[in-house]
Amino acid sequence: MSFSSSVKSELARVEPEKNCCQLADISGFLRTAGSLRLVGGGKFRIVISTSDPAIARHYKKLIKNYFDTPTELEIEEGGNLGKGRKYILSIGPEDRSEQILRETGILMIRQGNDYISDGIYDRIVKSKCCRKAYIRGMFLGSGTISDPRKSYHLEIVCNTATLANDLCKLINTFVDLSAKMVERKGKYVVYMKKSSYIIDTLSIMGANASRFSLEDIQLKRQMRGEAARATNCDSANTDRILDAAEAQIAAINRLRESGAFDTLPYKLREIAELREQHPEASLTELGELLEPPLKKSGVNNRLKKLADAAEGL
């Protein structure tokens, strides 16, 4: 099971206790997973589609609990396209589809005429708990989240720019959260790529087990990254030490070949011999080999004098 499927499986088990949260949850799901069909006489049939049987069962139960109305459940096979099954819930006029559309803020009235709203109905998301439930419903309808072992990305696909903008505003009402929107193939995608935002969003929706799993993966990724950076740093330091030692030994060889080495002060000859014996040693390590020990700056000063003497030949 993918990480995204695991998150949805967990969220499909969340049962809102308050009536207002039940309505918000249903409303968010209808916005992203639902569609309308005219059945004559200006009446509508609500059709809700999902590929997850647990989600279908969840909303069949939730709609029954809140609206006290049944929903028809059909299973549509993917056929030769290999797309798998679809679970379709439908609610006709005889089961109060119009009432459901009005309560969820989808069917509205303007100047005495009905119209289909394409945004989020403010009255449904007045309280913080309802905003959480609405986001959960929208995610269950058209949301996905990438495997955090590979990347951090959470998105919810919306059919209209108005709905996507409203969702961004809704998410951004939560402290330290920020969602962005992009148009993709005629759809409008609300997304987050920052791991801390995604962790908080999982918590807001009620996917606490998934949140802890993501935090654990994030910690392991950080530890691996720090270990890799430390290894690269150590490797770079080693390369610099060896390059410097090679140049220092070359200078010492020029002094020996010219006969000038034996005329050098004892302290310079001493550090030169140590450098020849320990080409891989750092300046600090060379200093510790001297008697008495010498600080890094002192060792560097003596080696610089050797290099200057070689250049003056």
ChimeraX attribute file (.defattr): number of C-alpha atoms within 10 A of each C-alpha:
attribute: neighborCount
match mode: 1-to-1
recipient: residues
	/A:1	7
	/A:2	10
	/A:3	17
	/A:4	16
	/A:5	14
	/A:6	15
	/A:7	23
	/A:8	23
	/A:9	18
	/A:10	16
	/A:11	23
	/A:12	22
	/A:13	14
	/A:14	14
	/A:15	16
	/A:16	16
	/A:17	8
	/A:18	11
	/A:19	12
	/A:20	17
	/A:21	22
	/A:22	22
	/A:23	25
	/A:24	31
	/A:25	30
	/A:26	23
	/A:27	27
	/A:28	26
	/A:29	24
	/A:30	24
	/A:31	25
	/A:32	22
	/A:33	20
	/A:34	18
	/A:35	14
	/A:36	17
	/A:37	11
	/A:38	11
	/A:39	11
	/A:40	8
	/A:41	6
	/A:42	6
	/A:43	14
	/A:44	20
	/A:45	21
	/A:46	21
	/A:47	19
	/A:48	24
	/A:49	22
	/A:50	19
	/A:51	16
	/A:52	17
	/A:53	15
	/A:54	17
	/A:55	22
	/A:56	20
	/A:57	15
	/A:58	15
	/A:59	22
	/A:60	19
	/A:61	16
	/A:62	19
	/A:63	19
	/A:64	12
	/A:65	13
	/A:66	14
	/A:67	16
	/A:68	12
	/A:69	17
	/A:70	17
	/A:71	20
	/A:72	12
	/A:73	17
	/A:74	12
	/A:75	14
	/A:76	13
	/A:77	13
	/A:78	11
	/A:79	9
	/A:80	7
	/A:81	7
	/A:82	8
	/A:83	10
	/A:84	11
	/A:85	15
	/A:86	18
	/A:87	19
	/A:88	20
	/A:89	21
	/A:90	20
	/A:91	22
	/A:92	19
	/A:93	14
	/A:94	11
	/A:95	17
	/A:96	17
	/A:97	19
	/A:98	19
	/A:99	13
	/A:100	22
	/A:101	20
	/A:102	15
	/A:103	17
	/A:104	22
	/A:105	22
	/A:106	20
	/A:107	16
	/A:108	16
	/A:109	13
	/A:110	7
	/A:111	5
	/A:112	7
	/A:113	7
	/A:114	11
	/A:115	11
	/A:116	13
	/A:117	17
	/A:118	18
	/A:119	17
	/A:120	22
	/A:121	17
	/A:122	12
	/A:123	12
	/A:124	20
	/A:125	22
	/A:126	12
	/A:127	12
	/A:128	14
	/A:129	16
	/A:130	22
	/A:131	25
	/A:132	22
	/A:133	28
	/A:134	28
	/A:135	25
	/A:136	27
	/A:137	28
	/A:138	24
	/A:139	25
	/A:140	27
	/A:141	27
	/A:142	18
	/A:143	21
	/A:144	19
	/A:145	23
	/A:146	15
	/A:147	15
	/A:148	20
	/A:149	12
	/A:150	9
	/A:151	13
	/A:152	19
	/A:153	17
	/A:154	26
	/A:155	20
	/A:156	22
	/A:157	24
	/A:158	26
	/A:159	14
	/A:160	15
	/A:161	19
	/A:162	15
	/A:163	21
	/A:164	26
	/A:165	19
	/A:166	17
	/A:167	26
	/A:168	19
	/A:169	14
	/A:170	20
	/A:171	20
	/A:172	14
	/A:173	13
	/A:174	15
	/A:175	8
	/A:176	10
	/A:177	16
	/A:178	18
	/A:179	20
	/A:180	17
	/A:181	19
	/A:182	12
	/A:183	14
	/A:184	9
	/A:185	6
	/A:186	10
	/A:187	14
	/A:188	20
	/A:189	27
	/A:190	24
	/A:191	22
	/A:192	21
	/A:193	17
	/A:194	15
	/A:195	17
	/A:196	16
	/A:197	18
	/A:198	24
	/A:199	21
	/A:200	18
	/A:201	22
	/A:202	21
	/A:203	16
	/A:204	20
	/A:205	21
	/A:206	21
	/A:207	23
	/A:208	18
	/A:209	14
	/A:210	20
	/A:211	19
	/A:212	14
	/A:213	13
	/A:214	22
	/A:215	16
	/A:216	13
	/A:217	16
	/A:218	19
	/A:219	11
	/A:220	13
	/A:221	15
	/A:222	12
	/A:223	12
	/A:224	12
	/A:225	12
	/A:226	12
	/A:227	12
	/A:228	12
	/A:229	12
	/A:230	12
	/A:231	12
	/A:232	12
	/A:233	12
	/A:234	12
	/A:235	12
	/A:236	12
	/A:237	13
	/A:238	15
	/A:239	13
	/A:240	13
	/A:241	16
	/A:242	16
	/A:243	13
	/A:244	15
	/A:245	21
	/A:246	16
	/A:247	12
	/A:248	20
	/A:249	20
	/A:250	15
	/A:251	20
	/A:252	23
	/A:253	16
	/A:254	17
	/A:255	22
	/A:256	13
	/A:257	9
	/A:258	11
	/A:259	11
	/A:260	14
	/A:261	19
	/A:262	11
	/A:263	9
	/A:264	14
	/A:265	9
	/A:266	10
	/A:267	10
	/A:268	18
	/A:269	18
	/A:270	13
	/A:271	20
	/A:272	21
	/A:273	12
	/A:274	16
	/A:275	21
	/A:276	16
	/A:277	11
	/A:278	14
	/A:279	17
	/A:280	18
	/A:281	17
	/A:282	20
	/A:283	19
	/A:284	16
	/A:285	16
	/A:286	21
	/A:287	21
	/A:288	15
	/A:289	14
	/A:290	15
	/A:291	7
	/A:292	7
	/A:293	14
	/A:294	17
	/A:295	14
	/A:296	15
	/A:297	11
	/A:298	14
	/A:299	21
	/A:300	17
	/A:301	12
	/A:302	17
	/A:303	22
	/A:304	15
	/A:305	12
	/A:306	23
	/A:307	19
	/A:308	12
	/A:309	17
	/A:310	20
	/A:311	11
	/A:312	8
	/A:313	9
